[in-house]
Amino acid sequence: MKYFFSSLALGTVICMTACQSGDSNKTQEQTTQQRMQENEHPATASQAAAQQAPAPPMAKEAASSIPDFKFYKVKSGIGFSKADIPAGKNTAFILFDPSCGHCQHETGLLAKNYAKIKDVNLYFISMNDPALMASFLETFGKELVDKPNVEVLYDRNQEFIQKFHVPEQFPANYVYGADGKLKNSWDGEKEIGYVLAEFTK
C-alpha cells in the first residue's frame, strides 16, 4: 500500500510537470514567434524608408520672382500664400533663426526704423518650431508687433529653401518689387542704412 501511494504521488508529479512543460513550451514558441515578427518589422520599416522619394531639390540661386508658397502665420496658424501679399508694394522676406544674434540685431534695428519701412511688406520666415518664434518680435522688435505690413511666418514644409533660396548665413534678406521681381538679396547682417535703402528703393 505504501508503494502504491508513492507510485501514485510520483505519477501525479510527473504528469503535472509534463503539463507545465507543455504550457511552457507553448509560451516559449509564442514568444519566439513574437520576437521573429518584431524583428521583421524593423526590416520592413527600413525597406520602406529606402523606397521613399528622394529629397526635393534646393534652390541654389535666389528666385527671380516670388514663387508660389504656403507658410503659416505663427500667431494664428492660418495659411499664408503668395495670393495674400498686398499688391503695389515692395516685399521683403527675411529668413531667420530665432536664436541667431545677427537676426535679433537686424530685427531690433528694423523696429527702430519702422517709419521708413511702413510701406514695405515685411515677412519674417523660419523653419524653427513656432513656439520658439512666437515671442521673437515681442522680444527683439517690439515696434513691429501688430503692424499691418509685418508678419512672422512658419515654413512647416521647408518650402523656402526649395523655392526661394538656400542661404549661407542668417538673416537672409530677399527684396521683391511691386511687380514681384527680385530686386536684391543677401545673406548675413548688413549695415542698417543699406538694408533700409534696399527695402524701399
SULFENUR-V582818 format. One record per backbone hydrogen bond with DSSP energy under -0.5 kcal/mol. NH is the residue of the N-H (numbers start at 1). CO is the residue of the C=O. E is the energy in kcal/mol with one decimal. If there is no record, write none. Layout:
nh: (NH | NH)
co: (CO | CO)
e: (E | E)
This chain:
nh: (5 | 6 | 7 | 8 | 9 | 10 | 11 | 12 | 13 | 14 | 15 | 16 | 17 | 18 | 19 | 20 | 21 | 22 | 23 | 24 | 25 | 26 | 27 | 28 | 29 | 30 | 31 | 32 | 33 | 34 | 35 | 36 | 37 | 38 | 39 | 40 | 41 | 42 | 43 | 44 | 45 | 46 | 47 | 48 | 49 | 50 | 51 | 52 | 59 | 60 | 63 | 66 | 71 | 72 | 73 | 74 | 77 | 80 | 82 | 84 | 85 | 88 | 91 | 92 | 93 | 93 | 94 | 95 | 95 | 96 | 96 | 100 | 104 | 105 | 106 | 107 | 108 | 109 | 110 | 111 | 112 | 113 | 114 | 116 | 117 | 117 | 118 | 120 | 121 | 122 | 122 | 123 | 123 | 124 | 124 | 125 | 125 | 126 | 132 | 133 | 134 | 136 | 139 | 140 | 141 | 144 | 145 | 145 | 147 | 150 | 151 | 153 | 153 | 154 | 155 | 155 | 156 | 158 | 162 | 163 | 164 | 164 | 165 | 166 | 167 | 171 | 172 | 173 | 173 | 174 | 175 | 176 | 176 | 177 | 180 | 182 | 183 | 184 | 186 | 188 | 188 | 194 | 195 | 196 | 197 | 198 | 199 | 200 | 201)
co: (1 | 2 | 3 | 4 | 5 | 6 | 7 | 8 | 9 | 10 | 11 | 12 | 13 | 14 | 15 | 16 | 17 | 18 | 19 | 20 | 21 | 22 | 23 | 24 | 25 | 26 | 27 | 28 | 29 | 30 | 31 | 32 | 33 | 34 | 35 | 36 | 37 | 38 | 39 | 40 | 41 | 42 | 43 | 44 | 45 | 46 | 47 | 49 | 161 | 58 | 164 | 180 | 80 | 154 | 78 | 152 | 73 | 71 | 69 | 81 | 82 | 178 | 176 | 121 | 91 | 174 | 123 | 93 | 172 | 94 | 125 | 97 | 100 | 101 | 102 | 103 | 104 | 105 | 106 | 107 | 108 | 109 | 111 | 113 | 113 | 114 | 114 | 117 | 90 | 120 | 149 | 92 | 121 | 122 | 151 | 94 | 123 | 153 | 129 | 129 | 130 | 133 | 135 | 136 | 137 | 141 | 141 | 142 | 144 | 147 | 122 | 124 | 151 | 72 | 126 | 153 | 154 | 155 | 158 | 159 | 159 | 160 | 160 | 59 | 165 | 95 | 95 | 171 | 186 | 93 | 184 | 91 | 174 | 181 | 177 | 64 | 175 | 175 | 173 | 169 | 171 | 191 | 191 | 192 | 193 | 194 | 195 | 196 | 197)
e: (-2.3 | -1.9 | -2.8 | -2.5 | -2.6 | -2.5 | -2.6 | -2.2 | -2.3 | -2.3 | -2.4 | -2.7 | -2.5 | -2.4 | -2.0 | -2.2 | -2.5 | -2.4 | -2.5 | -2.9 | -3.3 | -2.4 | -2.7 | -2.8 | -2.7 | -2.6 | -2.8 | -2.7 | -2.6 | -2.6 | -2.5 | -2.3 | -2.4 | -2.9 | -2.5 | -1.3 | -1.6 | -1.1 | -0.9 | -2.3 | -2.9 | -2.8 | -2.2 | -2.4 | -2.4 | -2.0 | -1.2 | -1.0 | -2.6 | -0.6 | -1.5 | -2.1 | -3.0 | -1.8 | -2.9 | -2.3 | -2.8 | -2.9 | -0.6 | -1.9 | -1.6 | -0.6 | -3.0 | -3.6 | -0.5 | -2.7 | -3.3 | -0.6 | -2.8 | -0.6 | -2.7 | -2.2 | -2.3 | -2.3 | -2.6 | -2.3 | -2.0 | -2.1 | -2.6 | -2.4 | -2.0 | -1.1 | -1.4 | -1.6 | -0.7 | -1.4 | -0.7 | -1.9 | -2.8 | -0.5 | -3.4 | -3.0 | -0.5 | -0.5 | -2.5 | -3.0 | -0.6 | -1.9 | -1.6 | -1.0 | -1.9 | -1.9 | -2.2 | -2.8 | -2.5 | -2.6 | -0.5 | -1.3 | -1.6 | -1.5 | -2.0 | -3.6 | -0.6 | -3.6 | -2.9 | -0.5 | -1.2 | -1.2 | -0.6 | -3.0 | -0.5 | -2.7 | -1.8 | -1.7 | -0.7 | -0.6 | -2.3 | -0.5 | -2.7 | -2.1 | -3.1 | -3.2 | -0.5 | -2.7 | -2.3 | -3.0 | -3.4 | -1.5 | -2.0 | -0.6 | -1.5 | -0.7 | -1.8 | -2.7 | -2.1 | -2.5 | -2.5 | -1.6 | -1.6)
